[in-house]
Amino acid sequence: MKVLVTGGAGVVGSYVVRELVESGEKPVVMDAAPLPPHLAAEFGDRIEFHQFDIGELSPLLHLLLKHKIEAVIHLAALTGTAPDDYPLLKFRVNAAGTMNVLEAARLTGVRRVLFASTRTVYPDFRGTRHGPPDYEPVPEEHWTDVVRPYEVWKLAGERMGEFYQRQFGLDWVAFRFAVYYAAERVIRHGQEHAMGRLHTLMARAIQGVALSQPSGADHPMDIVYVKDLAGIMALALRAKTLPHTVYNAGSGTTVQVRQIVQAIKSVLPGAKLDIGSGADFAPGGWRSCLIDISRAKADLGFSPAWPVEKGIEDCIRRTQDLVNAGFRIP
């Protein structure tokens, strides 16, 4: 199957490309940013890379026709960590860009489109069985409540994909990602939300810099290693049928911050990380939830391959490789 990966130079995109290449595929990859030199060296002629803006329909149409693309893994987006001060820019990339993918797929006969969405389309679960202290898993059919531009456009993308499926017969699936971690995020750590602080823990441990925080060790998180996100995308790409249009993509369990710290220290015994008891780990922590992955298990055969100890170890090793290749942790 000839596959296009949009946003293939990004964090999740590069892991999806790697997953495809290692399975023998030669994907077509596009991104608004140039392919980083270390990825260009790694992938070589095993991919075909094109640089252009997802907001432009014409080059996308040309690319799909030229390569006779059968499936698109659509990951190009301004992420939720980007500031909310430029909602029109997020609309152009995240909403209009997704519309371009859908329309180009319809016009060129693409069979299947896979879309990266987010678990933050779900509401505030405080005071419900899905919030603390029970954290009952959240199924895909739970109602949504979006506020920030990122979530608004992601949910709009889900709905438009479902429309194209009903109206034009496009095979469409959206994946609601849990909080994920990756070496490339460690290199670019610094945000104050839970994802940012998770990567800061690893960054400081690798640097040998002490980090102390009075509270947060008891905070539960559903975190998934980026390689598992690439894995679930590959499963959906190869599935004969996709019974549902939305799948949660997480770890299937919660871990406390203290367990994450322990996993880091097992890899870097000299790490000076001191997180006090309590659940106040990061701003917005009340949005924590455990997303139910039983649908993905049943339909796709998805089983997370990277439990936190194994995933943290691999993430740290990959970060160290990036540092040795010349990247700098701020």
C-alpha angles and dihedrals in degrees: 000000000000109000135193119203113198115203087023094153091058130090102272091027094059091052091049090050090049091050091052095045092049089053092055100263123132101212126195108234130198133180138159088233124064118260107266113247094243091055092045089053092046098047099033112163092346089093135036112226128202126182119211141116118277086219089072114084099187099063090043092054090047092050094050092049096043094053097033089235115203100181136024126204101200112205102139108122147121100257129237089253091066115099119270092223093098106050094158091058090050089049092053094050104030103032106024090037091055091048089053090053092049095046094044090049091052094048096047100040099250107174103207138022123191117197133198111227130161141247088231089082083081119089134251104289099195110133094019134096089256092060133060132353099011103035095193107194115268114232123214093249092063112117118263133228118189126187112156121068092247094058093039092057094041092054090044088053090053092051095046091049089053089050091053089049093053096039103037106016096247114162101237134178132171123201119208103212121213119218103300133196130210140164091249089059091053089055089052099037124141110099116125098226122096095269091051094049092047089059092043089059090058093041094054092045091053091047092048090237120144118243123190128181125174097221143015109079092114094050110120120220136184099217126172128194114242091238089065090054089053088048096054091048090053091049092052092046091057099037114117092218135013109209095190137040097217130048130178112230113200143113097274092234143057126243127194120238089246088062090052090051090049090051090052092049092050087061096036106029092183094058112131101212118148117178116173126223121277136069101264097109104140142349111279092026089138087076090070116125141151112243118214112241097180091107092056090047093052099041102033105022089242116172118167108245097192115067113191097266093050094040095049091049092051092044092053092047091050091048090052089051090053091049090050088051091058105272116136127218109219 
